[in-house]
Amino acid sequence: MELSLDQALQKAVEAHKAGQIQEADRLYTAILKAQPKHPDANHNLGVLAVSIGKAQDALPFFKTALEANQSIAQFWISYIDTLIKLDRSADAKTVFDQAKSKGVKGEAFGSLEKRLAKIEVASYVQDPPQDQLQSLINLYNQGQLQHAFQQSKLLATTFPKSAILLNIQGVLLKDLGQLDLSIEAYRKALAIKSDYAEAHNNMGVTLQEQGKLKAAIKALLKALAINPDYADAHYNMGNAFKDQGKLEEAREAYKKVLAVNPDYAEAHNNMAITFKDQGKLEEAIEAYKKALAIKPDYAEAHNNMGNAFKEQSKLEEAIEAYNKALAIKPDYADAYYNMGNALNNQGKLKEAIEAYNKALAIKPDYAKAHNNMGNALKDQGKLEEAMASY
Protein backbone atom coordinates (compact mmCIF):
# COMPACT_ATOMS: atom_id res chain seq x y z
CA MET A 1 0.00 0.00 0.00
CA GLU A 2 1.32 3.45 -0.93
CA LEU A 3 2.17 5.64 2.05
CA SER A 4 0.88 9.17 2.50
CA LEU A 5 3.51 11.90 3.00
CA ASP A 6 2.76 12.03 6.72
CA GLN A 7 3.12 8.26 7.05
CA ALA A 8 6.36 8.30 5.06
CA LEU A 9 7.71 11.08 7.28
CA GLN A 10 6.81 9.14 10.43
CA LYS A 11 8.57 6.02 9.15
CA ALA A 12 11.59 8.10 8.08
CA VAL A 13 11.86 9.66 11.56
CA GLU A 14 11.59 6.22 13.19
CA ALA A 15 14.35 4.86 10.93
CA HIS A 16 16.47 7.94 11.62
CA LYS A 17 16.12 7.52 15.41
CA ALA A 18 16.93 3.83 15.10
CA GLY A 19 20.16 4.64 13.25
CA GLN A 20 18.88 3.21 9.96
CA ILE A 21 20.50 5.97 7.95
CA GLN A 22 20.04 4.54 4.47
CA GLU A 23 16.34 3.82 5.02
CA ALA A 24 15.77 7.28 6.52
CA ASP A 25 17.58 8.88 3.60
CA ARG A 26 15.51 6.88 1.11
CA LEU A 27 12.23 7.92 2.71
CA TYR A 28 13.14 11.60 3.14
CA THR A 29 14.29 11.69 -0.50
CA ALA A 30 11.04 10.08 -1.66
CA ILE A 31 9.07 12.74 0.21
CA LEU A 32 11.08 15.52 -1.46
CA LYS A 33 10.47 14.02 -4.90
CA ALA A 34 6.76 14.34 -4.23
CA GLN A 35 7.01 17.69 -2.42
CA PRO A 36 10.42 19.39 -2.90
CA LYS A 37 9.67 22.18 -0.39
CA HIS A 38 8.50 19.86 2.42
CA PRO A 39 9.92 21.64 5.51
CA ASP A 40 10.33 18.66 7.87
CA ALA A 41 11.81 16.33 5.26
CA ASN A 42 14.28 19.03 4.18
CA HIS A 43 15.28 19.79 7.77
CA ASN A 44 15.67 16.15 8.75
CA LEU A 45 17.65 15.31 5.63
CA GLY A 46 19.97 18.18 6.58
CA VAL A 47 20.36 16.80 10.11
CA LEU A 48 21.11 13.38 8.61
CA ALA A 49 23.77 14.89 6.31
CA VAL A 50 25.47 16.59 9.28
CA SER A 51 25.45 13.32 11.24
CA ILE A 52 27.43 11.53 8.50
CA GLY A 53 29.99 14.33 8.15
CA LYS A 54 28.46 16.13 5.17
CA ALA A 55 27.71 19.43 6.87
CA GLN A 56 28.22 21.51 3.70
CA ASP A 57 25.61 19.39 1.88
CA ALA A 58 23.14 20.02 4.69
CA LEU A 59 22.94 23.80 4.19
CA PRO A 60 20.60 23.82 1.13
CA PHE A 61 18.17 21.54 2.98
CA PHE A 62 18.09 23.81 6.04
CA LYS A 63 17.66 26.85 3.83
CA THR A 64 14.72 25.26 1.97
CA ALA A 65 13.12 24.21 5.26
CA LEU A 66 13.28 27.79 6.52
CA GLU A 67 11.93 29.18 3.26
CA ALA A 68 8.95 26.86 3.71
CA ASN A 69 8.40 27.54 7.43
CA GLN A 70 10.23 30.19 9.46
CA SER A 71 8.23 29.62 12.64
CA ILE A 72 10.02 26.42 13.74
CA ALA A 73 12.88 27.31 16.10
CA GLN A 74 14.69 24.01 15.52
CA PHE A 75 15.05 24.78 11.80
CA TRP A 76 16.95 27.97 12.67
CA ILE A 77 19.02 26.25 15.36
CA SER A 78 20.11 23.42 13.06
CA TYR A 79 21.08 25.87 10.30
CA ILE A 80 23.05 28.17 12.64
CA ASP A 81 24.75 25.27 14.44
CA THR A 82 25.91 23.81 11.12
CA LEU A 83 27.28 27.16 9.95
CA ILE A 84 29.28 27.35 13.19
CA LYS A 85 30.58 23.80 12.62
CA LEU A 86 31.77 24.93 9.18
CA ASP A 87 33.60 27.92 10.74
CA ARG A 88 31.22 30.30 9.00
CA SER A 89 30.65 32.37 12.11
CA ALA A 90 29.81 35.58 10.25
CA ASP A 91 27.07 33.81 8.28
CA ALA A 92 25.88 32.11 11.47
CA LYS A 93 25.56 35.52 13.15
CA THR A 94 23.60 36.88 10.18
CA VAL A 95 21.15 33.97 10.27
CA PHE A 96 20.92 34.24 14.07
CA ASP A 97 19.96 37.91 13.77
CA GLN A 98 17.33 37.00 11.18
CA ALA A 99 15.89 34.37 13.53
CA LYS A 100 15.84 36.83 16.41
CA SER A 101 13.97 39.37 14.28
CA LYS A 102 11.35 36.65 13.61
CA GLY A 103 10.84 36.26 17.37
CA VAL A 104 12.63 32.92 17.79
CA LYS A 105 13.36 32.22 21.48
CA GLY A 106 14.21 29.34 23.79
CA GLU A 107 16.98 27.78 25.86
CA ALA A 108 18.77 26.19 22.89
CA PHE A 109 18.60 29.49 21.01
CA GLY A 110 20.09 31.29 24.00
CA SER A 111 22.97 28.80 24.10
CA LEU A 112 23.70 29.52 20.44
CA GLU A 113 23.86 33.24 21.22
CA LYS A 114 26.52 32.59 23.89
CA ARG A 115 28.56 30.42 21.50
CA LEU A 116 28.46 33.13 18.84
CA ALA A 117 29.50 35.77 21.37
CA LYS A 118 32.58 33.71 22.30
CA ILE A 119 33.48 33.28 18.63
CA GLU A 120 33.15 37.03 18.06
CA VAL A 121 35.48 37.78 20.97
CA ALA A 122 38.09 35.35 19.59
CA SER A 123 37.77 36.89 16.13
CA TYR A 124 38.17 40.38 17.54
CA VAL A 125 41.44 39.41 19.21
CA GLN A 126 42.71 37.96 15.93
CA ASP A 127 41.75 40.98 13.78
CA PRO A 128 42.67 44.66 14.15
CA PRO A 129 40.04 46.98 15.65
CA GLN A 130 37.42 48.12 13.17
CA ASP A 131 38.58 51.74 13.23
CA GLN A 132 42.10 50.69 12.17
CA LEU A 133 40.73 48.54 9.35
CA GLN A 134 38.50 51.43 8.28
CA SER A 135 41.56 53.71 8.22
CA LEU A 136 43.18 51.37 5.68
CA ILE A 137 40.02 51.32 3.58
CA ASN A 138 39.84 55.13 3.66
CA LEU A 139 43.44 55.41 2.45
CA TYR A 140 42.64 52.92 -0.33
CA ASN A 141 39.56 54.91 -1.40
CA GLN A 142 41.71 58.08 -1.48
CA GLY A 143 44.16 56.36 -3.83
CA GLN A 144 46.96 56.34 -1.23
CA LEU A 145 47.84 52.74 -2.00
CA GLN A 146 51.48 52.72 -0.90
CA HIS A 147 50.67 54.48 2.38
CA ALA A 148 47.82 52.04 3.02
CA PHE A 149 50.09 49.06 2.34
CA GLN A 150 52.78 50.33 4.74
CA GLN A 151 50.11 50.80 7.42
CA SER A 152 48.84 47.26 6.79
CA LYS A 153 52.37 45.88 7.27
CA LEU A 154 52.62 47.63 10.64
CA LEU A 155 49.27 46.19 11.72
CA ALA A 156 50.38 42.71 10.57
CA THR A 157 53.19 42.70 13.17
CA THR A 158 50.48 42.79 15.88
CA PHE A 159 47.82 40.77 14.04
CA PRO A 160 49.73 38.19 11.95
CA LYS A 161 46.75 35.79 11.81
CA SER A 162 44.16 38.29 10.60
CA ALA A 163 42.49 36.95 7.46
CA ILE A 164 40.73 40.29 6.96
CA LEU A 165 44.03 42.17 7.05
CA LEU A 166 45.66 39.74 4.62
CA ASN A 167 42.69 40.12 2.25
CA ILE A 168 43.08 43.92 2.33
CA GLN A 169 46.80 43.52 1.64
CA GLY A 170 45.94 41.34 -1.36
CA VAL A 171 43.71 44.07 -2.80
CA LEU A 172 46.38 46.74 -2.21
CA LEU A 173 49.13 44.63 -3.79
CA LYS A 174 46.97 43.93 -6.85
CA ASP A 175 46.33 47.62 -7.40
CA LEU A 176 50.04 48.30 -6.91
CA GLY A 177 50.74 45.86 -9.74
CA GLN A 178 52.28 43.20 -7.47
CA LEU A 179 50.04 40.38 -8.70
CA ASP A 180 52.09 37.39 -7.47
CA LEU A 181 52.39 38.92 -3.99
CA SER A 182 48.65 39.66 -4.06
CA ILE A 183 47.89 35.97 -4.74
CA GLU A 184 50.22 35.00 -1.91
CA ALA A 185 48.35 37.29 0.52
CA TYR A 186 45.00 35.75 -0.45
CA ARG A 187 46.40 32.25 0.01
CA LYS A 188 47.58 33.15 3.52
CA ALA A 189 44.13 34.57 4.31
CA LEU A 190 42.45 31.38 3.09
CA ALA A 191 44.86 29.19 5.08
CA ILE A 192 43.48 30.94 8.17
CA LYS A 193 39.84 31.11 7.03
CA SER A 194 39.07 28.66 4.25
CA ASP A 195 35.44 29.82 3.87
CA TYR A 196 36.41 33.46 3.26
CA ALA A 197 34.33 34.12 0.14
CA GLU A 198 35.72 37.62 -0.42
CA ALA A 199 39.31 36.33 -0.49
CA HIS A 200 38.39 33.59 -3.01
CA ASN A 201 36.64 36.23 -5.15
CA ASN A 202 39.53 38.70 -4.96
CA MET A 203 42.02 35.98 -5.81
CA GLY A 204 39.88 35.13 -8.84
CA VAL A 205 40.02 38.76 -10.01
CA THR A 206 43.82 38.86 -9.65
CA LEU A 207 44.26 35.55 -11.48
CA GLN A 208 42.05 36.89 -14.26
CA GLU A 209 44.27 39.96 -14.50
CA GLN A 210 47.24 37.58 -14.91
CA GLY A 211 45.41 35.89 -17.77
CA LYS A 212 45.00 32.67 -15.77
CA LEU A 213 41.32 32.33 -16.61
CA LYS A 214 40.81 28.66 -15.64
CA ALA A 215 42.38 29.26 -12.23
CA ALA A 216 40.32 32.44 -11.85
CA ILE A 217 37.07 30.59 -12.53
CA LYS A 218 38.07 27.88 -10.04
CA ALA A 219 38.62 30.53 -7.33
CA LEU A 220 35.32 32.25 -8.14
CA LEU A 221 33.45 28.92 -7.99
CA LYS A 222 34.82 28.47 -4.46
CA ALA A 223 33.51 31.89 -3.50
CA LEU A 224 30.08 31.01 -4.90
CA ALA A 225 30.01 27.61 -3.17
CA ILE A 226 30.34 29.50 0.11
CA ASN A 227 27.95 32.32 -0.83
CA PRO A 228 25.69 31.47 -3.81
CA ASP A 229 24.19 34.99 -3.74
CA TYR A 230 27.55 36.76 -4.05
CA ALA A 231 26.76 39.21 -6.87
CA ASP A 232 30.35 40.42 -7.33
CA ALA A 233 31.63 36.85 -7.72
CA HIS A 234 28.96 36.09 -10.36
CA TYR A 235 29.95 39.34 -12.13
CA ASN A 236 33.64 38.46 -12.08
CA MET A 237 32.81 34.96 -13.30
CA GLY A 238 30.98 36.54 -16.24
CA ASN A 239 34.04 38.67 -17.01
CA ALA A 240 36.31 35.60 -16.95
CA PHE A 241 34.00 33.71 -19.31
CA LYS A 242 33.84 36.80 -21.56
CA ASP A 243 37.63 36.89 -21.70
CA GLN A 244 37.57 33.22 -22.70
CA GLY A 245 35.16 34.03 -25.53
CA LYS A 246 32.43 31.95 -23.85
CA LEU A 247 29.74 34.58 -24.38
CA GLU A 248 26.70 32.43 -23.54
CA GLU A 249 28.26 31.35 -20.23
CA ALA A 250 29.20 34.96 -19.54
CA ARG A 251 25.61 36.09 -20.05
CA GLU A 252 24.34 33.35 -17.74
CA ALA A 253 26.70 34.62 -15.05
CA TYR A 254 25.51 38.22 -15.56
CA LYS A 255 21.89 37.01 -15.33
CA LYS A 256 22.72 35.51 -11.92
CA VAL A 257 24.18 38.86 -10.85
CA LEU A 258 20.97 40.61 -11.87
CA ALA A 259 18.79 38.00 -10.16
CA VAL A 260 20.56 38.93 -6.90
CA ASN A 261 20.92 42.66 -7.65
CA PRO A 262 18.81 44.01 -10.56
CA ASP A 263 20.48 47.44 -10.18
CA TYR A 264 24.00 46.20 -10.94
CA ALA A 265 24.75 48.60 -13.80
CA GLU A 266 28.12 47.05 -14.67
CA ALA A 267 26.47 43.66 -15.22
CA HIS A 268 23.97 45.20 -17.66
CA ASN A 269 26.87 46.93 -19.46
CA ASN A 270 28.97 43.77 -19.74
CA MET A 271 25.98 41.71 -20.81
CA ALA A 272 25.49 44.28 -23.57
CA ILE A 273 29.11 43.80 -24.64
CA THR A 274 28.50 40.05 -25.06
CA PHE A 275 25.45 40.81 -27.23
CA LYS A 276 27.48 43.26 -29.34
CA ASP A 277 30.31 40.75 -29.76
CA GLN A 278 27.74 38.32 -31.18
CA GLY A 279 26.34 40.97 -33.53
CA LYS A 280 23.09 41.24 -31.55
CA LEU A 281 23.10 45.03 -31.65
CA GLU A 282 19.48 45.72 -30.68
CA GLU A 283 19.80 43.52 -27.58
CA ALA A 284 23.10 45.24 -26.78
CA ILE A 285 21.55 48.70 -26.98
CA GLU A 286 18.63 47.65 -24.75
CA ALA A 287 21.09 46.35 -22.15
CA TYR A 288 23.15 49.58 -22.32
CA LYS A 289 19.93 51.56 -21.78
CA LYS A 290 19.21 49.50 -18.67
CA ALA A 291 22.69 50.23 -17.34
CA LEU A 292 22.21 53.95 -17.98
CA ALA A 293 18.74 54.01 -16.42
CA ILE A 294 20.41 52.81 -13.21
CA LYS A 295 23.59 54.89 -13.55
CA PRO A 296 23.07 57.87 -15.89
CA ASP A 297 26.67 59.10 -15.39
CA TYR A 298 28.17 55.78 -16.57
CA ALA A 299 30.58 57.13 -19.19
CA GLU A 300 31.75 53.68 -20.37
CA ALA A 301 28.16 52.58 -21.09
CA HIS A 302 27.50 55.76 -23.13
CA ASN A 303 30.70 55.11 -25.10
CA ASN A 304 29.85 51.44 -25.63
CA MET A 305 26.32 52.28 -26.76
CA GLY A 306 27.85 54.73 -29.22
CA ASN A 307 29.91 51.88 -30.68
CA ALA A 308 26.77 49.75 -31.09
CA PHE A 309 24.98 52.63 -32.85
CA LYS A 310 28.03 53.11 -35.10
CA GLU A 311 27.90 49.43 -36.13
CA GLN A 312 24.24 50.00 -37.05
CA SER A 313 25.40 53.00 -39.15
CA LYS A 314 23.35 55.28 -36.86
CA LEU A 315 26.17 57.81 -36.79
CA GLU A 316 24.27 60.77 -35.34
CA GLU A 317 23.08 58.63 -32.42
CA ALA A 318 26.62 57.32 -31.98
CA ILE A 319 28.10 60.84 -31.84
CA GLU A 320 25.43 61.91 -29.35
CA ALA A 321 26.36 58.95 -27.13
CA TYR A 322 30.08 59.81 -27.32
CA ASN A 323 29.31 63.42 -26.41
CA LYS A 324 27.41 62.23 -23.34
CA ALA A 325 30.39 60.08 -22.33
CA LEU A 326 32.73 63.07 -22.73
CA ALA A 327 30.44 65.40 -20.79
CA ILE A 328 30.82 62.99 -17.86
CA LYS A 329 34.49 62.13 -18.42
CA PRO A 330 36.30 64.86 -20.41
CA ASP A 331 39.63 62.97 -20.46
CA TYR A 332 38.10 59.83 -22.04
CA ALA A 333 40.54 59.11 -24.90
CA ASP A 334 38.55 56.13 -26.23
CA ALA A 335 35.41 58.24 -26.60
CA TYR A 336 37.32 60.87 -28.62
CA TYR A 337 38.83 58.11 -30.77
CA ASN A 338 35.42 56.52 -31.40
CA MET A 339 33.93 59.95 -32.12
CA GLY A 340 36.71 60.47 -34.68
CA ASN A 341 35.79 57.20 -36.38
CA ALA A 342 32.10 58.13 -36.55
CA LEU A 343 32.88 61.58 -37.96
CA ASN A 344 35.27 59.98 -40.44
CA ASN A 345 32.47 57.67 -41.58
CA GLN A 346 30.32 60.76 -42.17
CA GLY A 347 33.06 62.26 -44.32
CA LYS A 348 33.70 65.04 -41.80
CA LEU A 349 37.47 64.69 -42.00
CA LYS A 350 38.39 67.98 -40.31
CA GLU A 351 36.18 67.23 -37.28
CA ALA A 352 37.47 63.63 -37.19
CA ILE A 353 41.10 64.81 -37.11
CA GLU A 354 40.21 67.23 -34.31
CA ALA A 355 38.71 64.33 -32.30
CA TYR A 356 41.79 62.13 -32.90
CA ASN A 357 44.03 65.00 -31.76
CA LYS A 358 42.05 65.27 -28.53
CA ALA A 359 42.41 61.52 -27.96
CA LEU A 360 46.18 61.82 -28.52
CA ALA A 361 46.50 64.82 -26.22
CA ILE A 362 45.16 62.59 -23.45
CA LYS A 363 46.95 59.41 -24.54
CA PRO A 364 49.99 60.20 -26.73
CA ASP A 365 50.84 56.52 -27.34
CA TYR A 366 47.35 55.69 -28.70
CA ALA A 367 48.50 53.79 -31.83
CA LYS A 368 45.03 53.35 -33.35
CA ALA A 369 44.33 57.07 -33.10
CA HIS A 370 47.63 57.91 -34.84
CA ASN A 371 46.80 55.38 -37.57
CA ASN A 372 43.22 56.55 -38.18
CA MET A 373 44.25 60.19 -38.12
CA GLY A 374 46.83 59.29 -40.76
CA ASN A 375 44.05 57.81 -42.88
CA ALA A 376 41.94 60.96 -42.51
CA LEU A 377 44.89 63.20 -43.40
CA LYS A 378 45.63 61.00 -46.44
CA ASP A 379 42.00 61.36 -47.55
CA GLN A 380 42.48 65.14 -47.31
CA GLY A 381 45.53 64.85 -49.57
CA LYS A 382 47.91 65.83 -46.75
CA LEU A 383 50.35 63.02 -47.41
CA GLU A 384 53.34 64.33 -45.47
CA GLU A 385 51.20 64.89 -42.35
CA ALA A 386 49.66 61.47 -42.86
CA MET A 387 53.10 59.85 -43.00
CA ALA A 388 54.11 61.68 -39.80
CA SER A 389 50.99 60.38 -38.11
CA TYR A 390 51.66 56.82 -39.27
N, C-alpha and C positions, 0 to 999 in steps of 0.2 A: 504494500500500500504506500502511495506517495505521501511524504510528510509535508505538513504545512510549514511555513517559514518559522513560526513560533516553536513548533515541535522540533524542527531541525536545529534551531538555536539551543533549545534545552538539551538535546542530545550532544551537541557540540560542547556546551559548557560542562556537561557531565564527563565527557571524554577528556576535556582539558584538565579538569580537577583530578581525574584519575591518572594523569600523566600519559594519556594516549595521544601523543602529539600529532601523529600522522592522521589519525581519525578526526581529531578536532580540526586540523587544517583542512581536511577534505570537506567537512561539513560547513565550516565558515566560508570556504571558497565557493561551495555550491550555493549558499545563501546569496553571496555577492554577485554570482552570475545571474540570479533571478532579480536581485535588487541591489545594484552596485552601491547605492548610498545608504545601505542599512547601517544605522549608527552602532548598534551593539556588535554586529559581526565585524565591522571595520575595527572597532576598538579592541575587541578580543583577539583578532588576528594580529593586531599590532603588539599586544601584550605577549602573544605566543612568539612572535618574531624576536622580541627582546629576550625572551627566556632561552632562546637557542643561539644567542649571540649575534643576531642580525638587527641591531638597534637602528641602524641607518634605514633599513628596509621598512621599519615600523612607522616611520614618520608620516608617509603619505596616508596610511590607514588612520592614524590619530587625527590628522588634519581633516580627512573626509568625515570622520565621526563627529568632529566638532562643527563642521559645516552643516551637518544634518541636525545636530541637537547640541546647543551650547549651554543647556541648563543642567547637564550632568557633571557634577564636580569631578568625578573620577576620570572622565575623558580629559579634562584639563590637567589633572595631576599626572596621569600617565604620560601625556605629551611633554609636559615640563620636565618630569623626572628623566625621561629619555634624552631630552636635549642636554641636561646636565651630565648624564652619563657619557654623552658624545663630546663633552667639553665645549659645548656651545652655550656658554653661560649668558652671553649677551642676548641671544635669541630666546633663551629660557626666561630671562627677565622681561623681555618684550611680551611673550605669551602670558607670563604671570600677571603683568599689568593689565592685559586684555581681560583675563579671567576676573581679576579684582573689579574691573569696571563693570563686569556683568553681574556682580554681586555674589561671586563664588566665595564660600566661607567653609570653615571646618577645621578640625584638629590637624588632619593630614596636610591641608593647605597652609596652615600656619607653620608647620614644620618645614615645608618647602621654602617659605619666606625666610626662615632662619638660615637654611642652607645657602640660599642665594646671597644673603647678606654677608656670610662668611667668605663666599667666593669673591664678592665685590671688594671686600677688604684686602684679600690676597692679591687681587688684580691691581688695586690701587698702589700697593707697596711695590709691585713689579714695574708699573708704568709711572712716568713723570706726572706731576700734578697737571690738571687740565689747563690751568692758566699758562704753564710753560709750553705745553703742546700747542695751545692757541697762538702763543707768541711766534712759534715756528711757522704756523700756517699763515699768520699775518705777514711775516717777512716774505714767504713764498708768493702770496697774493700781490705783494708790492714789487715783485720781480727781483728781490734781493736774495738770489739763490745761493751765492757763495757765503754770504753772511749767515743765512739760515742753516746751511750745511755745517759751518763751523760751530754754530750753537748746538746743533744736533749731536756733534761729536763730543762736546763738553757734557751734555746730558747723558750720553751713552756711558761715560765713565762711572756715573752713579747708578744708571739703570741699564746694565748690559743685557738684561733678559726681557727688554720691553719690545714686544712684537709691533706695537703701534709705532714706536720710535723708529724701528728698523724699516717699517713700511714707508714712513715719511722720508727717511734717508733714501730709499729706493726711488721715490718720486723725484727728489731733488737731484740725485745723481743722473737720472734719465734726462732731465731738462738741462743739466750741465754737459750733456753729451757723453757721460761715462756709462755707456750701456752695459758693459760686462760687470762693472761694480754695482750697478743698479740691480741686475739679476741676482748677484751674490747677496745683496741686502734683503731682497724678497725671500730668497731661500733660507736665510737665517731666521727671518720672521716666521716662516712656515715651519721651520724645525721646532720653534717654540709653540706655535699655535697652528696646527695643521688645518683647522677649519676656518682660517682667516680668508673669507671670500674676497675682500678688497685686495689683499696681497696677491692672491691667484690672478685676479683681474688685472692688476697693475703689471704683474710679470708678463701676462699675455700681451699687453700693449707694448711693453719694451721689446719682447721677442718679435712682435710684428714689425716694429721699427728696424730691427736687425734683419728683416727679411726672412725670419725663421717662422713661416706661416703655420706649418704643421704643429710645431711646438707651441706656438701662440694659441692655436685652437684648443690644444690639449689643456693648457693652463686655464683658458676661459671656460672649458667644460667643467673643470674642477670647481671653479667659482660658482657656476650655475647648479652643480650638484648640491652645493651647500645652500645656495639661495636661488631657487628657480625663478623668483620674481626680480632678479637683479637687472634692472633696465640697462645700466651702463655696460654690463658684461654681454648682454644680448647685442647691444649696439656695436661693441668692439668685435664681437664674433661676426657680425654682418660685414664690418670693414675688412676683416681677415679673409672672409669668403670672397668679397669684392676684389681684393688684391690677388686672389687666386684665379679670378675670372669665373668663379662659380656664382653667377648672378642670381639664379633662382634661389640657391641656398642663402645668399646674402639677403634677398628680399624676405625670405621666411624669418630670418633673424630680426630684421627691422620690424616685421609685423608683430613679433613677440615683444619688442620694445614698446610698440604703440598699444599693445593689449594691456601692458602694465602702466604705461604713461602716454596717453594720447597726445599730450602737449609737448612731446620731445621733438622739437623743430629739426634738430640735426638728423634724426632718423628719417623724417619725411624728406629732407634734402638728399640724403644718401640713397634712399629708395628711388628718388627721382633720377639720380645718376645712373642707377642700374637700368631703369627704363630707357634712358637716353642711349646708353651703351648698346642696348638691344634694338635701337631704332624706333622704340615706342614713344614718340615725341609728345603726343597728346597726353598720355598717362604721366610722362615726366613733368609736363607743365602743370598738370593738376596737382601733382605731389609737391612741386615747388610752391604753388599757391597756398597749399596747406601749411607748409613751413613758414611762409611769410604772413599768413593770417595769425599764426602764433607769435611770430617774432618779426615784426615789420622792419626792424633795423638790421636784418640778417644780410649783410652785404654779399656774402658768398652765394646765397640762394638767388639774389637778384642777378648776379653775374652768370650763374649757371642757367637760370631761366632765359637770359639773353642768348646764351649759346644754343639752347633748344629752339628758340624763335629763329635764330640765324639759320639753323639747319632746315627749318621749314620755309626759308626764304622770306620770312616776315621781318624785314630789316629795320623798319621803323620801330616795331615793337621791341626788337633786340636792342636798338640804340637807346630807347627809353629805359629798358631794364638796366643797361650799363650805366646810364646817367644816375639812376637811383642808387646803384651800388657805390658810385663815386661820390654822391652826396653824403653817404654814410661814412665812407672810407676814402678820403681824397688821395691817399698814397697807395691806392690799389693798382699796382702795375698790370696785373692780368686783365683787369677791367678796361684799362686804356688800350692794351694790346688787342683785346677782343673788339672794342669799339673801332679801332683802326681797321680791323678786318672787315667789319660790317660796312664801314664807310667806303672802303676799297671796293667792296662788292657793288656798292651803289655808283661807283665811278667817281666818287668825291675824293680825288687823290690828294688834294691839298689838305683837306680836313683829316684824311687818314694819316698822312705824314705827321701832322701836328699831334695826333693821338699817339703814334708810335714814339715820337720824341718825348712826350710826357711819360710814357712807360719807361723809356730809357733813362730819363732824368731820375726816376725812382730806383731803377734797377739797371745800372749801366752794362751788366754782363748778360742781358736778356737776349740770347742768340736769335730766337725766333723773331723778336721785334726788329733787330738789325736786318735780318733776312727779308722780312716782309716790307720794311721800309725801302730796302734796296729795290724790291720789285716795283713798288709804287713810283720811286724815283725813275726807274728804267722806263716805266710806262709814260712818264712825263717827258722822256727824252733826255733826262739829266744823267748821262751815262757815267761821268766821272764821279758824281756824288753817289750814284748807285754802287759803283765799285768800292768806294770808300766805306759805304754801309755794309756791303758784303764782307 
